[in-house]
């Protein structure tokens, strides 16, 4: 939560600079309402807050997507909340940068250009990843959590990107508060908490550009039997095969999708449809051509 909402601007550079400069709001009293249940919590030094809502005695929250309202003095907002059905087959934990969106983390100049000059409508998507995620399912769709080192100030940008490129709805998004204390080790606590909250089988998806393989290997060791597959997109720095023990290193999203079908983690018909090649274009008829 930011103390001042970044003003809208005509350029992506201006929008991103305003987002990054917006201060966190510490100590705000936040009233949260969801399906007739209300709670008041206090925001932390990073502007974040966590609320645990319990339905009335003898009742359960309605399964599916509902709106939650959060308000502080002088401002209010709403957000979609997904209540998972008991039939949810998987929890998919995904990275963002260079996993689903091209950020070029291994190329500093391009990284800065993407971070400052791109927005949800102009950052490039990793082709096929939305289709891959949409096919990860059993009898019901999977649940998704995006755990990323992108700054928390970019939350609207990340959410807009996911929606624009038709990623599955209901993504929980967990971003990093910028600061010297968050330069490393920021993913593990969030992923651990998710795995303790949800007793579902887990699929981890990341990329080779930074530390995803090492982070995911650690999580797999800490939660034996829970992690059913680890998919790592080849985004560079992949020469050392020892970084990817028991993981699927892929260049094309269809490779990962086909592997998931083989493990029973993805629907075969969905993958066939999602990755169907478009029909070849019919060449235009030659106008005015005659046969002698």
C-alpha positions in Angstrom: 0.0 0.0 0.0 1.4 3.4 -1.1 0.9 6.6 0.9 0.2 8.5 -2.4 -1.2 7.0 -5.5 1.2 7.5 -8.4 -0.4 10.0 -10.8 -1.3 9.0 -14.3 1.0 10.2 -17.0 1.3 10.1 -20.7 4.6 8.2 -20.8 5.6 4.8 -19.4 8.9 6.4 -18.1 7.0 9.0 -16.1 4.5 6.4 -14.8 7.3 4.1 -13.7 9.3 6.8 -12.0 6.3 8.0 -10.1 5.5 4.4 -9.0 9.0 3.8 -7.8 9.1 7.2 -5.9 5.8 6.6 -4.2 6.4 6.1 -0.4 5.1 3.1 1.5 2.3 3.8 4.1 3.3 2.4 7.5 0.8 2.3 10.3 -2.4 2.8 8.3 -5.5 1.4 9.8 -7.0 -0.7 7.0 -10.6 -2.0 7.1 -11.1 -5.1 5.0 -14.6 -6.4 4.1 -15.2 -9.7 2.4 -18.5 -11.6 2.1 -20.0 -9.9 5.1 -16.9 -10.4 7.3 -15.0 -7.3 8.4 -11.5 -7.0 10.0 -9.2 -4.0 10.8 -5.4 -4.5 10.4 -2.4 -2.2 10.5 0.0 -1.8 7.6 3.7 -2.7 8.0 6.8 -0.7 7.2 6.7 -2.0 3.7 3.1 -0.8 3.2 1.8 -4.3 3.2 -0.7 -5.9 5.4 -2.1 -9.3 6.0 -5.6 -10.2 7.1 -7.0 -13.6 8.1 -10.8 -13.7 7.8 -12.9 -16.4 9.4 -16.5 -17.0 8.1 -19.3 -17.0 10.6 -19.7 -20.1 12.8 -21.2 -22.9 10.8 -20.7 -21.2 7.4 -18.1 -21.2 4.7 -17.0 -18.6 2.3 -18.5 -18.8 -1.1 -16.3 -20.7 -3.6 -15.1 -18.8 -6.6 -14.2 -15.1 -7.3 -15.6 -12.4 -5.1 -14.7 -8.8 -4.4 -13.0 -7.7 -1.2 -13.0 -4.0 -0.2 -10.2 -2.3 1.7 -10.4 1.2 3.0 -8.4 3.7 4.9 -9.2 7.3 5.9 -9.8 9.1 2.6 -9.3 6.2 0.2 -10.8 2.8 -0.7 -10.2 0.1 -3.2 -11.4 -3.3 -4.2 -9.7 -6.5 -5.3 -10.8 -9.9 -6.6 -10.3 -12.8 -4.1 -10.4 -16.4 -5.2 -11.8 -18.9 -2.7 -10.5 -22.3 -3.8 -12.8 -25.3 -4.1 -11.8 -28.5 -2.5 -11.2 -30.0 -6.0 -8.3 -27.7 -6.7 -5.6 -30.1 -8.0 -2.4 -28.0 -7.9 -0.8 -24.9 -6.6 1.4 -23.3 -9.3 4.1 -20.9 -8.0 5.5 -18.8 -10.8 8.2 -16.1 -11.2 7.5 -13.1 -13.4 10.6 -11.5 -15.0 11.9 -13.6 -17.9 9.5 -16.4 -16.9 6.2 -15.0 -18.2 7.4 -11.5 -19.2 10.6 -10.6 -21.1 12.6 -8.4 -18.8 16.2 -9.3 -19.9 17.6 -9.5 -16.4 20.9 -10.9 -17.7 21.4 -7.8 -19.9 21.7 -4.8 -17.6 21.1 -2.1 -20.3 18.0 -3.9 -21.6 16.8 -4.6 -18.0 16.8 -0.9 -17.2 15.1 0.0 -20.5 12.4 -2.6 -19.7 12.0 -1.5 -16.1 11.6 2.2 -16.9 10.3 2.4 -20.5 7.8 -0.5 -20.6 4.4 -0.9 -19.0 1.7 -3.5 -18.9 0.6 -2.7 -22.5 4.1 -2.7 -24.0 6.3 -5.3 -22.1 6.7 -8.4 -24.2 5.2 -11.6 -23.1 7.0 -15.0 -23.2 5.0 -16.7 -25.9 3.0 -19.8 -24.9 3.2 -19.3 -21.2 -0.4 -18.2 -20.8 -1.5 -21.3 -22.7 0.7 -23.6 -20.6 -0.6 -22.2 -17.4 -4.2 -22.4 -18.6 -3.7 -26.1 -19.2 -2.3 -27.0 -15.8 -5.2 -28.7 -14.2 -6.9 -31.8 -13.0 -10.6 -32.1 -12.7 -10.5 -28.4 -11.9 -8.2 -25.5 -12.8 -5.0 -25.0 -10.8 -4.4 -22.2 -8.3 -1.7 -19.7 -9.1 0.7 -17.6 -7.1 3.2 -15.2 -8.7 6.2 -14.6 -6.4 8.6 -12.1 -8.0 11.4 -9.7 -7.3 9.6 -7.0 -9.2 9.0 -4.0 -6.9 5.7 -3.8 -5.0 5.1 -0.4 -6.6 4.7 -2.2 -9.9 1.7 -4.2 -8.7 -0.8 -2.5 -11.1 1.6 -3.0 -14.0 2.0 -6.7 -13.2 -1.7 -7.3 -12.8 -2.5 -5.4 -16.0 0.1 -7.5 -17.9 -1.4 -10.8 -16.7 -4.9 -9.7 -17.6 -3.8 -8.3 -21.0 -2.2 -11.6 -22.0 -5.0 -13.8 -20.8 -3.2 -15.6 -18.0 -5.6 -17.5 -15.7 -7.6 -15.4 -13.4 -7.2 -15.5 -9.7 -3.4 -15.1 -9.5 -2.1 -14.2 -6.1 0.7 -11.7 -6.6 3.5 -11.3 -4.1 6.1 -8.7 -5.0 9.2 -7.4 -3.3 9.6 -4.3 -1.2 12.6 -2.4 -2.5 15.4 -1.9 0.0 18.8 -3.2 1.0 17.3 -5.9 3.2 15.3 -7.4 0.3 18.1 -8.0 -2.3 18.2 -11.7 -1.6 16.2 -14.4 0.2 12.9 -12.6 -0.5 11.2 -15.5 -2.3 11.7 -18.4 0.1 9.6 -17.0 3.0 6.6 -16.3 0.8 6.8 -19.7 -0.9 7.2 -21.5 2.4 4.1 -19.7 3.8 2.0 -20.6 0.7 3.0 -24.3 1.0 2.1 -24.3 4.7 -1.3 -22.6 4.0 -2.3 -24.9 1.1 -1.7 -28.6 1.3 -1.8 -29.0 -2.4 0.7 -30.6 -4.8 3.0 -27.9 -6.1 4.5 -27.0 -9.5 7.2 -24.4 -9.5 8.0 -22.4 -12.7 10.9 -19.9 -13.1 13.8 -19.1 -15.3 17.6 -19.6 -15.4 18.6 -16.0 -15.5 18.8 -15.5 -11.7 18.4 -17.8 -8.7 15.1 -19.6 -9.4 16.7 -23.1 -9.8 18.5 -22.7 -6.5 15.5 -21.3 -4.6 13.2 -24.0 -6.0 15.7 -26.8 -5.2 15.7 -25.6 -1.6 11.9 -25.5 -1.4 11.7 -29.0 -2.8 14.2 -30.3 -0.2 12.2 -28.5 2.6 8.9 -30.0 1.5 9.6 -33.6 0.5 7.0 -35.1 -1.8 5.1 -31.8 -2.3 6.8 -30.5 -5.4 5.7 -32.5 -8.4 7.6 -30.7 -11.1 10.0 -27.7 -11.5 10.0 -26.0 -14.9 12.9 -23.6 -15.7 12.7 -21.4 -18.8 16.2 -21.0 -20.4 16.8 -17.3 -20.2 20.6 -17.6 -20.2 23.2 -18.6 -17.6 22.2 -22.2 -18.3 25.5 -23.8 -19.2 26.0 -25.5 -15.9 23.6 -28.5 -16.0 24.2 -29.1 -12.2 22.0 -26.1 -11.5 18.9 -28.0 -12.7 18.8 -31.4 -10.9 15.5 -33.1 -11.6 14.2 -30.0 -13.3 12.8 -29.4 -16.8 14.9 -26.8 -18.6 12.9 -25.5 -21.6 13.2 -23.0 -24.4 9.6 -23.3 -25.8 6.6 -23.3 -23.5 5.2 -26.3 -25.4 8.1 -28.4 -24.2 7.0 -27.7 -20.6 3.3 -28.3 -21.5 4.0 -31.6 -23.1 6.1 -32.8 -20.2 3.3 -31.7 -17.8 0.8 -33.8 -19.8 3.1 -36.8 -19.4 3.0 -36.3 -15.6 -0.8 -35.9 -15.5 -0.4 -32.3 -14.5 -1.9 -30.8 -17.6 -4.8 -31.6 -19.9 -3.7 -33.1 -23.2 -6.6 -31.7 -25.2 -6.1 -28.2 -23.8 -2.4 -28.3 -24.7 -3.2 -29.5 -28.3 -5.7 -26.6 -28.6 -3.5 -23.9 -27.0 -0.5 -24.7 -29.1 -2.2 -25.5 -32.4 -0.5 -23.9 -35.3 -2.6 -21.2 -37.1 -3.6 -22.3 -40.6 -1.3 -21.2 -43.4 -2.4 -18.1 -45.1 -4.0 -18.6 -48.6 -2.0 -16.7 -51.2 -4.0 -14.0 -53.0 -5.4 -14.9 -56.4 -3.6 -13.3 -59.3 -5.9 -10.6 -60.8 -6.2 -10.4 -64.5 -4.0 -13.4 -65.3 -5.0 -15.3 -68.4 -3.8 -18.6 -69.9 -2.6 -18.4 -73.5 
